[in-house]
Amino acid sequence: MNEPGTSRTAPATVALELERLRGTMEAGFARVDGSLALLVQRSDQTDKQLADHEARLDALERARWPMAGVAALTALAGLVLAALQLAAR
């Protein structure tokens, strides 16, 4: 079955190839691990930006409601002044 002399070198060859395969797998896993770490970091940054934008939007929405009230009071005051001027004539 085996050629003479190959029975001694076959286990050594298999061991060498397995070691090369192990090194290749370790390098691949290291690249994947690095890529995943980068994705997690970017996701964290995106979450922080989203939270910041939501806080800013909430602040703008809260500030918007008093402006409508001020505009309505100003219009009402103008209407009252116009009515007083017409009544004074």
N, CA, C and O atoms as a GROMACS GRO file, in nm:
protein
  356
    1MET      N    1   0.082  -0.118   0.000
    1MET     CA    2   0.000   0.000   0.000
    1MET      C    3   0.086   0.125   0.000
    1MET      O    4   0.080   0.206  -0.092
    2ASN      N    5   0.167   0.141   0.103
    2ASN     CA    6   0.257   0.256   0.108
    2ASN      C    7   0.384   0.225   0.033
    2ASN      O    8   0.432   0.111   0.032
    3GLU      N    9   0.437   0.325  -0.028
    3GLU     CA   10   0.566   0.307  -0.094
    3GLU      C   11   0.673   0.302   0.012
    3GLU      O   12   0.655   0.361   0.119
    4PRO      N   13   0.780   0.237  -0.014
    4PRO     CA   14   0.887   0.230   0.086
    4PRO      C   15   0.938   0.371   0.118
    4PRO      O   16   0.967   0.450   0.029
    5GLY      N   17   0.949   0.398   0.245
    5GLY     CA   18   1.003   0.527   0.289
    5GLY      C   19   0.898   0.634   0.308
    5GLY      O   20   0.926   0.737   0.369
    6THR      N   21   0.778   0.612   0.257
    6THR     CA   22   0.674   0.715   0.271
    6THR      C   23   0.600   0.704   0.403
    6THR      O   24   0.538   0.800   0.446
    7SER      N   25   0.606   0.588   0.467
    7SER     CA   26   0.534   0.573   0.593
    7SER      C   27   0.593   0.660   0.702
    7SER      O   28   0.523   0.704   0.793
    8ARG      N   29   0.724   0.684   0.694
    8ARG     CA   30   0.787   0.770   0.795
    8ARG      C   31   0.765   0.918   0.766
    8ARG      O   32   0.753   0.998   0.858
    9THR      N   33   0.759   0.954   0.641
    9THR     CA   34   0.743   1.095   0.606
    9THR      C   35   0.598   1.138   0.604
    9THR      O   36   0.571   1.258   0.618
   10ALA      N   37   0.506   1.048   0.586
   10ALA     CA   38   0.364   1.085   0.579
   10ALA      C   39   0.316   1.151   0.708
   10ALA      O   40   0.253   1.256   0.699
   11PRO      N   41   0.342   1.096   0.827
   11PRO     CA   42   0.298   1.167   0.948
   11PRO      C   43   0.364   1.304   0.964
   11PRO      O   44   0.300   1.398   1.011
   12ALA      N   45   0.489   1.315   0.926
   12ALA     CA   46   0.557   1.445   0.935
   12ALA      C   47   0.496   1.544   0.838
   12ALA      O   48   0.480   1.662   0.870
   13THR      N   49   0.462   1.498   0.719
   13THR     CA   50   0.400   1.586   0.619
   13THR      C   51   0.262   1.630   0.665
   13THR      O   52   0.225   1.747   0.652
   14VAL      N   53   0.186   1.536   0.720
   14VAL     CA   54   0.052   1.569   0.770
   14VAL      C   55   0.063   1.669   0.886
   14VAL      O   56  -0.014   1.765   0.892
   15ALA      N   57   0.157   1.647   0.976
   15ALA     CA   58   0.175   1.738   1.089
   15ALA      C   59   0.214   1.877   1.040
   15ALA      O   60   0.166   1.978   1.093
   16LEU      N   61   0.302   1.883   0.939
   16LEU     CA   62   0.344   2.013   0.884
   16LEU      C   63   0.226   2.085   0.819
   16LEU      O   64   0.208   2.205   0.840
   17GLU      N   65   0.147   2.013   0.743
   17GLU     CA   66   0.031   2.074   0.677
   17GLU      C   67  -0.072   2.118   0.780
   17GLU      O   68  -0.135   2.223   0.764
   18LEU      N   69  -0.091   2.038   0.885
   18LEU     CA   70  -0.183   2.078   0.991
   18LEU      C   71  -0.136   2.205   1.062
   18LEU      O   72  -0.217   2.290   1.097
   19GLU      N   73  -0.007   2.217   1.082
   19GLU     CA   74   0.048   2.338   1.146
   19GLU      C   75   0.029   2.460   1.056
   19GLU      O   76  -0.003   2.568   1.104
   20ARG      N   77   0.049   2.442   0.926
   20ARG     CA   78   0.024   2.552   0.831
   20ARG      C   79  -0.123   2.592   0.831
   20ARG      O   80  -0.157   2.710   0.830
   21LEU      N   81  -0.210   2.491   0.833
   21LEU     CA   82  -0.353   2.517   0.836
   21LEU      C   83  -0.391   2.590   0.964
   21LEU      O   84  -0.475   2.680   0.962
   22ARG      N   85  -0.331   2.551   1.074
   22ARG     CA   86  -0.357   2.617   1.202
   22ARG      C   87  -0.316   2.764   1.196
   22ARG      O   88  -0.390   2.851   1.241
   23GLY      N   89  -0.200   2.790   1.140
   23GLY     CA   90  -0.155   2.929   1.127
   23GLY      C   91  -0.246   3.011   1.039
   23GLY      O   92  -0.275   3.127   1.069
   24THR      N   93  -0.292   2.950   0.930
   24THR     CA   94  -0.384   3.020   0.841
   24THR      C   95  -0.517   3.049   0.911
   24THR      O   96  -0.572   3.158   0.897
   25MET      N   97  -0.566   2.953   0.986
   25MET     CA   98  -0.691   2.972   1.059
   25MET      C   99  -0.676   3.080   1.166
   25MET      O  100  -0.766   3.162   1.184
   26GLU      N  101  -0.565   3.080   1.238
   26GLU     CA  102  -0.543   3.182   1.340
   26GLU      C  103  -0.539   3.321   1.280
   26GLU      O  104  -0.596   3.415   1.335
   27ALA      N  105  -0.472   3.334   1.165
   27ALA     CA  106  -0.464   3.464   1.099
   27ALA      C  107  -0.603   3.508   1.052
   27ALA      O  108  -0.640   3.624   1.066
   28GLY      N  109  -0.679   3.414   0.998
   28GLY     CA  110  -0.815   3.447   0.953
   28GLY      C  111  -0.904   3.489   1.068
   28GLY      O  112  -0.978   3.587   1.057
   29PHE      N  113  -0.896   3.415   1.178
   29PHE     CA  114  -0.978   3.451   1.295
   29PHE      C  115  -0.934   3.586   1.352
   29PHE      O  116  -1.018   3.661   1.402
   30ALA      N  117  -0.807   3.616   1.346
   30ALA     CA  118  -0.761   3.746   1.396
   30ALA      C  119  -0.817   3.859   1.310
   30ALA      O  120  -0.857   3.963   1.363
   31ARG      N  121  -0.820   3.838   1.178
   31ARG     CA  122  -0.879   3.940   1.089
   31ARG      C  123  -1.028   3.957   1.117
   31ARG      O  124  -1.077   4.070   1.124
   32VAL      N  125  -1.098   3.847   1.133
   32VAL     CA  126  -1.242   3.854   1.160
   32VAL      C  127  -1.267   3.921   1.294
   32VAL      O  128  -1.358   4.003   1.307
   33ASP      N  129  -1.187   3.888   1.394
   33ASP     CA  130  -1.201   3.948   1.526
   33ASP      C  131  -1.178   4.099   1.519
   33ASP      O  132  -1.251   4.177   1.581
   34GLY      N  133  -1.077   4.140   1.444
   34GLY     CA  134  -1.051   4.283   1.427
   34GLY      C  135  -1.166   4.354   1.356
   34GLY      O  136  -1.204   4.465   1.394
   35SER      N  137  -1.219   4.290   1.255
   35SER     CA  138  -1.332   4.350   1.182
   35SER      C  139  -1.454   4.362   1.272
   35SER      O  140  -1.525   4.463   1.268
   36LEU      N  141  -1.480   4.260   1.351
   36LEU     CA  142  -1.594   4.265   1.442
   36LEU      C  143  -1.575   4.374   1.548
   36LEU      O  144  -1.671   4.443   1.584
   37ALA      N  145  -1.455   4.388   1.598
   37ALA     CA  146  -1.429   4.494   1.697
   37ALA      C  147  -1.454   4.632   1.636
   37ALA      O  148  -1.508   4.720   1.701
   38LEU      N  149  -1.412   4.649   1.510
   38LEU     CA  150  -1.435   4.777   1.442
   38LEU      C  151  -1.584   4.802   1.424
   38LEU      O  152  -1.631   4.914   1.443
   39LEU      N  153  -1.660   4.698   1.387
   39LEU     CA  154  -1.804   4.714   1.371
   39LEU      C  155  -1.872   4.749   1.502
   39LEU      O  156  -1.964   4.831   1.505
   40VAL      N  157  -1.829   4.688   1.610
   40VAL     CA  158  -1.886   4.719   1.741
   40VAL      C  159  -1.856   4.863   1.779
   40VAL      O  160  -1.943   4.933   1.832
   41GLN      N  161  -1.734   4.908   1.752
   41GLN     CA  162  -1.696   5.046   1.784
   41GLN      C  163  -1.782   5.144   1.703
   41GLN      O  164  -1.831   5.243   1.757
   42ARG      N  165  -1.799   5.117   1.575
   42ARG     CA  166  -1.882   5.205   1.491
   42ARG      C  167  -2.027   5.204   1.537
   42ARG      O  168  -2.094   5.307   1.536
   43SER      N  169  -2.076   5.088   1.577
   43SER     CA  170  -2.213   5.078   1.627
   43SER      C  171  -2.230   5.161   1.754
   43SER      O  172  -2.331   5.229   1.771
   44ASP      N  173  -2.131   5.156   1.843
   44ASP     CA  174  -2.137   5.236   1.965
   44ASP      C  175  -2.139   5.385   1.933
   44ASP      O  176  -2.213   5.462   1.994
   45GLN      N  177  -2.055   5.426   1.836
   45GLN     CA  178  -2.052   5.566   1.797
   45GLN      C  179  -2.185   5.608   1.736
   45GLN      O  180  -2.234   5.719   1.763
   46THR      N  181  -2.245   5.522   1.656
   46THR     CA  182  -2.375   5.552   1.595
   46THR      C  183  -2.482   5.564   1.702
   46THR      O  184  -2.568   5.652   1.695
   47ASP      N  185  -2.478   5.475   1.801
   47ASP     CA  186  -2.575   5.484   1.911
   47ASP      C  187  -2.561   5.615   1.987
   47ASP      O  188  -2.661   5.676   2.023
   48LYS      N  189  -2.437   5.660   2.011
   48LYS     CA  190  -2.415   5.787   2.081
   48LYS      C  191  -2.467   5.904   1.998
   48LYS      O  192  -2.529   5.995   2.052
   49GLN      N  193  -2.442   5.901   1.867
   49GLN     CA  194  -2.490   6.009   1.781
   49GLN      C  195  -2.642   6.012   1.776
   49GLN      O  196  -2.703   6.118   1.779
   50LEU      N  197  -2.702   5.894   1.771
   50LEU     CA  198  -2.848   5.887   1.768
   50LEU      C  199  -2.907   5.941   1.897
   50LEU      O  200  -3.006   6.015   1.894
   51ALA      N  201  -2.849   5.906   2.010
   51ALA     CA  202  -2.897   5.957   2.139
   51ALA      C  203  -2.882   6.109   2.145
   51ALA      O  204  -2.970   6.178   2.196
   52ASP      N  205  -2.770   6.161   2.094
   52ASP     CA  206  -2.748   6.306   2.092
   52ASP      C  207  -2.851   6.375   2.004
   52ASP      O  208  -2.907   6.478   2.041
   53HIS      N  209  -2.878   6.318   1.887
   53HIS     CA  210  -2.976   6.378   1.796
   53HIS      C  211  -3.116   6.374   1.857
   53HIS      O  212  -3.193   6.469   1.841
   54GLU      N  213  -3.150   6.265   1.925
   54GLU     CA  214  -3.281   6.258   1.989
   54GLU      C  215  -3.294   6.363   2.099
   54GLU      O  216  -3.400   6.424   2.114
   55ALA      N  217  -3.188   6.384   2.176
   55ALA     CA  218  -3.192   6.485   2.282
   55ALA      C  219  -3.207   6.625   2.223
   55ALA      O  220  -3.283   6.707   2.275
   56ARG      N  221  -3.136   6.651   2.115
   56ARG     CA  222  -3.146   6.782   2.051
   56ARG      C  223  -3.284   6.803   1.990
   56ARG      O  224  -3.339   6.914   1.996
   57LEU      N  225  -3.341   6.698   1.931
   57LEU     CA  226  -3.475   6.709   1.873
   57LEU      C  227  -3.579   6.733   1.982
   57LEU      O  228  -3.671   6.813   1.964
   58ASP      N  229  -3.565   6.664   2.093
   58ASP     CA  230  -3.656   6.687   2.205
   58ASP      C  231  -3.648   6.831   2.254
   58ASP      O  232  -3.751   6.892   2.284
   59ALA      N  233  -3.528   6.884   2.263
   59ALA     CA  234  -3.511   7.023   2.308
   59ALA      C  235  -3.576   7.119   2.209
   59ALA      O  236  -3.638   7.217   2.250
   60LEU      N  237  -3.561   7.092   2.080
   60LEU     CA  238  -3.624   7.179   1.980
   60LEU      C  239  -3.776   7.171   1.986
   60LEU      O  240  -3.844   7.272   1.971
   61GLU      N  241  -3.828   7.050   2.009
   61GLU     CA  242  -3.974   7.037   2.018
   61GLU      C  243  -4.028   7.109   2.141
   61GLU      O  244  -4.134   7.170   2.134
   62ARG      N  245  -3.956   7.102   2.252
   62ARG     CA  246  -4.002   7.173   2.372
   62ARG      C  247  -3.997   7.324   2.351
   62ARG      O  248  -4.085   7.396   2.398
   63ALA      N  249  -3.896   7.372   2.281
   63ALA     CA  250  -3.883   7.516   2.257
   63ALA      C  251  -3.984   7.565   2.154
   63ALA      O  252  -4.014   7.684   2.151
   64ARG      N  253  -4.036   7.478   2.073
   64ARG     CA  254  -4.128   7.519   1.967
   64ARG      C  255  -4.265   7.554   2.023
   64ARG      O  256  -4.328   7.648   1.974
   65TRP      N  257  -4.313   7.482   2.123
   65TRP     CA  258  -4.447   7.505   2.174
   65TRP      C  259  -4.465   7.644   2.236
   65TRP      O  260  -4.569   7.705   2.211
   66PRO      N  261  -4.372   7.698   2.313
   66PRO     CA  262  -4.393   7.834   2.364
   66PRO      C  263  -4.398   7.939   2.252
   66PRO      O  264  -4.463   8.042   2.266
   67MET      N  265  -4.331   7.912   2.143
   67MET     CA  266  -4.331   8.008   2.032
   67MET      C  267  -4.472   8.024   1.974
   67MET      O  268  -4.512   8.134   1.937
   68ALA      N  269  -4.546   7.916   1.966
   68ALA     CA  270  -4.683   7.924   1.914
   68ALA      C  271  -4.770   8.004   2.011
   68ALA      O  272  -4.855   8.082   1.967
   69GLY      N  273  -4.750   7.986   2.139
   69GLY     CA  274  -4.825   8.062   2.239
   69GLY      C  275  -4.793   8.210   2.231
   69GLY      O  276  -4.883   8.294   2.239
   70VAL      N  277  -4.666   8.243   2.215
   70VAL     CA  278  -4.625   8.383   2.204
   70VAL      C  279  -4.684   8.445   2.077
   70VAL      O  280  -4.729   8.559   2.080
   71ALA      N  281  -4.685   8.372   1.968
   71ALA     CA  282  -4.741   8.423   1.844
   71ALA      C  283  -4.892   8.447   1.859
   71ALA      O  284  -4.944   8.547   1.810
   72ALA      N  285  -4.960   8.357   1.926
   72ALA     CA  286  -5.105   8.374   1.946
   72ALA      C  287  -5.133   8.495   2.034
   72ALA      O  288  -5.224   8.572   2.005
   73LEU      N  289  -5.057   8.513   2.142
   73LEU     CA  290  -5.076   8.630   2.230
   73LEU      C  291  -5.047   8.760   2.158
   73LEU      O  292  -5.116   8.859   2.178
   74THR      N  293  -4.944   8.760   2.073
   74THR     CA  294  -4.910   8.879   1.996
   74THR      C  295  -5.023   8.914   1.899
   74THR      O  296  -5.059   9.030   1.885
   75ALA      N  297  -5.078   8.812   1.834
   75ALA     CA  298  -5.189   8.836   1.741
   75ALA      C  299  -5.311   8.887   1.816
   75ALA      O  300  -5.381   8.976   1.768
   76LEU      N  301  -5.337   8.830   1.931
   76LEU     CA  302  -5.451   8.874   2.012
   76LEU      C  303  -5.432   9.018   2.058
   76LEU      O  304  -5.526   9.098   2.056
   77ALA      N  305  -5.310   9.051   2.101
   77ALA     CA  306  -5.282   9.189   2.144
   77ALA      C  307  -5.300   9.285   2.028
   77ALA      O  308  -5.353   9.394   2.048
   78GLY      N  309  -5.258   9.248   1.910
   78GLY     CA  310  -5.276   9.334   1.791
   78GLY      C  311  -5.422   9.352   1.758
   78GLY      O  312  -5.465   9.461   1.720
   79LEU      N  313  -5.499   9.243   1.774
   79LEU     CA  314  -5.644   9.252   1.748
   79LEU      C  315  -5.712   9.344   1.848
   79LEU      O  316  -5.798   9.423   1.812
   80VAL      N  317  -5.673   9.333   1.976
   80VAL     CA  318  -5.730   9.419   2.080
   80VAL      C  319  -5.693   9.565   2.054
   80VAL      O  320  -5.779   9.652   2.066
   81LEU      N  321  -5.569   9.593   2.019
   81LEU     CA  322  -5.528   9.731   1.990
   81LEU      C  323  -5.602   9.786   1.869
   81LEU      O  324  -5.640   9.903   1.868
   82ALA      N  325  -5.621   9.704   1.768
   82ALA     CA  326  -5.694   9.749   1.649
   82ALA      C  327  -5.839   9.778   1.685
   82ALA      O  328  -5.897   9.876   1.638
   83ALA      N  329  -5.897   9.693   1.768
   83ALA     CA  330  -6.035   9.716   1.809
   83ALA      C  331  -6.047   9.842   1.892
   83ALA      O  332  -6.144   9.916   1.876
   84LEU      N  333  -5.950   9.869   1.981
   84LEU     CA  334  -5.953   9.992   2.062
   84LEU      C  335  -5.938  10.117   1.976
   84LEU      O  336  -6.000  10.220   2.002
   85GLN      N  337  -5.854  10.106   1.873
   85GLN     CA  338  -5.837  10.222   1.784
   85GLN      C  339  -5.966  10.249   1.705
   85GLN      O  340  -6.003  10.365   1.684
   86LEU      N  341  -6.034  10.142   1.662
   86LEU     CA  342  -6.161  10.162   1.590
   86LEU      C  343  -6.267  10.219   1.683
   86LEU      O  344  -6.348  10.301   1.642
   87ALA      N  345  -6.266  10.174   1.808
   87ALA     CA  346  -6.366  10.222   1.903
   87ALA      C  347  -6.339  10.366   1.943
   87ALA      O  348  -6.432  10.438   1.978
   88ALA      N  349  -6.213  10.410   1.940
   88ALA     CA  350  -6.178  10.546   1.977
   88ALA      C  351  -6.220  10.645   1.869
   88ALA      O  352  -6.232  10.763   1.900
   89ARG      N  353  -6.240  10.605   1.751
   89ARG     CA  354  -6.277  10.698   1.643
   89ARG      C  355  -6.418  10.728   1.649
   89ARG      O  356  -6.469  10.805   1.567
   0.00000   0.00000   0.00000
